Amino acid sequence: MTDQMDKPSRAPASISWFRRLGPGLITGAADDDPGGIATHSQLGAQFGLNMLWTVVLTYPLMTAIQSICARIGRVTGEGLAANMTHVLPRWLASLIVLLLLVANIVNIGADLAAMGAAAQLVLGWGDVFFAIIFAVGSLLLQVFVPYHRYVHILKWLTLSLLAYVGVVFTVSIDWMSVLRGTVWPEMEWSKDALIVFVAVLGTSISPYMFFWQSAEEVEDSALDGKGSLLDHPANAPTELNRIAWDNYIGMAFACVISFFIVLTTAVTLHTAGITDIATSAEAAQALRPIAGEFAFLLFSLGIIGTGLLALPVLAGSAAYAIGELRGWRIGLEEKPQNAKAFYGIIALAFLVGLGMLFLPIDPIKALFWSAVLNGLIAVPLMAATMIVASSRKRLGPFVAPPALKFVGWAATTVMALAALAMFVL
């Protein structure tokens, strides 16, 4: 199959190269969902250029932990939740997965609200109507379009994030100030700053990303017929190299987009004295009189595009995690009648997420605190992931190499220290 894909008659080299990118690219792009846009917009509006360094910091941490999750899925042929039961008490694994479901549903509800609000900003009507359309459309695609086709839709949706690169070029920027803010920021730490920092970590290094990427490696290994690396060790050099580059590129893409979002709101909203941004749509609206109509339009359409990418990742990751713990038949390649419980969880996540739009709940505050919750539950999950990655019993000769383990444990330590500091100060 690989040799056929490499033939020029089959596809241009650039397209063939793009096809080789998979779970890492999609996971990284899904990280910049409307909730992530709101968090990074608040970061830029509140702290200006002085928090740009946080985006740079998250890149090696994200890359390491996502590479490890992908490695676990490809090597063992099982998702992260299934592997987690071998290193954690079942009750603790179940609790983490339950918290994941709650956080993901809150994210789905807030993302749908943001997407509906963005559609209303552009068209002038229909926020709830469009939120429902986006939810139903995304759900139907997940249920009725097989994974091997749906994954191509998700890949092309990653290009919607380029809107945030375009926004930067609509405003005037002092690049020397950007460099100083990135490598030598002037700021004072406070509890508010720490909470925002934990929220940034929680929205950048999110548990749903861990479960999704490991599960999609399992899906891909079944589709390409290569199976797990434990069963087919000869495939290891090619597959592990692909996983590494998939994550280098995917997480770099995510961090570049996050950097541009912080930068755009820092040089526009913060400079104009607008330091409190509650939603991604509010950020787009605030940009309108400052940066112009084109910047506003790009920012708004980006919210919708990234939301369409993130929704299936949020709902799907919860379904994979629960299904692995319960021993269900799972997978987006499965027909609905063969995996009713799996698709039922996806439908439930969308239904409850939509229901949040009609409840007296502030979805934005819920979203922010779900990001903080993600930052907290990520700590034991990351520790369990690192234990699996180091286990010869689980991964055999394909345990994570020393450098990858070092950065993975460093990521776990940073998350733990940030969460601890938030409660101490």
Secondary structure, DSSP 8 states (H G I E B T S, - for coil): -HHHHTSTTTS-HHHHHHHH--HHHHHHHHTT-HHHHHHHHHHHHHHGGGGHHHHHHHHHHHHHHHHHHHHHHHHHSS-HHHHHTTTS-HHHHHHHHHHHHHHHHHHHHHHHHHHHHHHHHHHSS-HHHHHHHHHHHHHHHHHHS-HHHHHHHHHHHGGGGGHHHHHHTTS---HHHHHHHHHS------HHHHHHHHHHHHHHS-HHHHHHHHHHHHHHHHHTT---TTT-GGGHHHHHHHHHHHHHHHHHHHHHHHHHHHHHHIIIIITTT------HHHHHHHHHHHH-HHHHHHHHHHHHHHHHHHHHHHHHHHHHHHHHHHT----TTS-GGG-HHHHHHHHHHHHHHHHGGGSS--HHHHHHHHHHHHHHHHHHHHHHHHHHHT-HHHHGGG---HHHHHHHHHHHHHHHHHHHHHHH-
